Amino acid sequence: MDAEHKFGVRKLEILDKSKGFIELLQQLTICDSVSDKEFEERFQEINSYGDNHLICVIEDDRSGKIIATGSVFIEKKFLRNCGKVGHIEDVVVDSAARGMQLGKKIIEFLTDHAHSMGCYKVILDCSLENKAFYEKCGYKQKEVQMVKYFM
């Protein structure tokens, strides 16, 4: 990539399914194929939450492919004077595009969004392998993650 090539972060759009969005998520975890109808229904549902659930992407304007994504949703609480907490999820950069600071751009975009929404903190879960990356983005380890799967 040359120095002139800029990768902007933007909100997910309905046409991004045809640009490899689902295939990108499959690099992160189990993600079955999604029909156009299922994608449109979920897209509209998430869109209806407005700024409380934001999915962002980076599109490589040369290839037309989505090469990075992440999401943040805003939890409204009674704690901290009815405060808000941002939850970052589903951050992935295409394996062919790693090392270009795209993950950092995604995290900064999502963190800034949560801050602008009045969140008093942003939290995320990550693997031990990704801990150093998130520390470079200004996050620190706190406590222990627990999970219970139903499938």
N, C-alpha and C positions, 0 to 999 in steps of 0.2 A: 504494500500500500504506500502510495506517495504521500508526502506531507500535505498536499492540497486536498486530499480526500477527507471530508468531514462526515462524521456519523452523528446525526441528530437523534435525540430521543423524542418519541411522540406517543400519543395514546393509541392503543390497539384499535384497528378499523375492521369493519366487516369483511373487507376484501383480503385481509391478511391471512386468512385460512389458505387461500390459493398461493400464498407466498411462502409456504413452508412453516407456518406457526406451529401446527400440531407436531410436525416432524422434529422441530426444535425442542418442544417439550419432551419428546420421546428420548432425547439425549439426557434428560434429567432423571426421569423415573418412568414407571409403568404408565403409559398413556395410550389407550386403545385408539383405533381410528374413530373419527367423529364425522358423522354425515353432515352435509351442508345444512340440513334442517336442524339437527341437534346443535350445530355451531351457532346458527342464527338465533335459535331460541335462548341459548345460554348467554350469547353476546348481548341480546336485548335485555335479559334479566339483569346482568351485571351493569349494563348501561343505565338501567332504571335506578340504581343506587347512587347515581351522580358521582360526586367527588369522594364519597365514602368507600368506594371500591374502584381502584384505578389499576389497569394493566397497561404497562408501557412496553414499547418495542424499539429496536433499532433496525432499520432496513438498510441493506447494502444497495444503494441506488444504482450501482453498476450491474449487479446480478438480479436485482428485484427481490431478493430473498430476505426474510426476517432472520437476523443473525444474533439477536440478543433480546431477552425479555425478563420481566419481573413484575410483581404485583404488590400492592399494599391495600389493606382494608383498615378502616377506622372503627375501633371498638369504642362505644360510648359507655361510660362507667358512672357509678355514683361516687366512687372514691375521688379524692382530690378535687373537691368542689365540682362534681359532675364532669370530671376530666375525660380526656380521650387518649387512646393508645393506638399507635400505628403498628400493624403486623405485616412484615415483609415476607413474601412467599414466592416460590417458583422462579427463582433467579437462575437463568442459564444463558451461557454464551456458546454459540456454535463452536464445535471442536476445531474447525478450520480458521476461526477468527479470534482465538484466545491469544493473550499477550498484547492486545492493542488497547487496553484500558477500558474496554466496553462494559465489563462488569462493574467497574468503578462508576462509570457514567450512569448506569442503571440504578445503582444503590444511591448515588447522590440525588438523582431525580426523584426517587421514591421517598428518600429521607426528607428532602426539601418539601415535597408535597405534604407529608405527614406534619411537618413543622408548620406549614402554611395553614393547615386545617386546625391548628391549635392543640396538637398532641403534646403531652408533657414527656413522652418517651416513645421510642420505636424499638420493637423487639423482633428477633428472628431466630430461627433454629438453623444450625448448619452442622455438617459433618466435621470431625476433627481435622480432616485434610483441608477444609476450607477456612478453618479458624484464622490462620495468618492473613488470608485475603480480607476477611471482614475487619480484622484489627487494623489493617492498612486503611480501611474506609472509616475508621474512627469508632468502631464498635468494640466492646469488651465482654469477656465471658462473665456471666453471672448465674450462679446456681446451676441446677441440673435439669435437663429436659426429660420428660416422661411421656410415654405414648401407649395407647391401647388401640390396636386395630380391630375392626369388626369384620374383616374379610380375610 
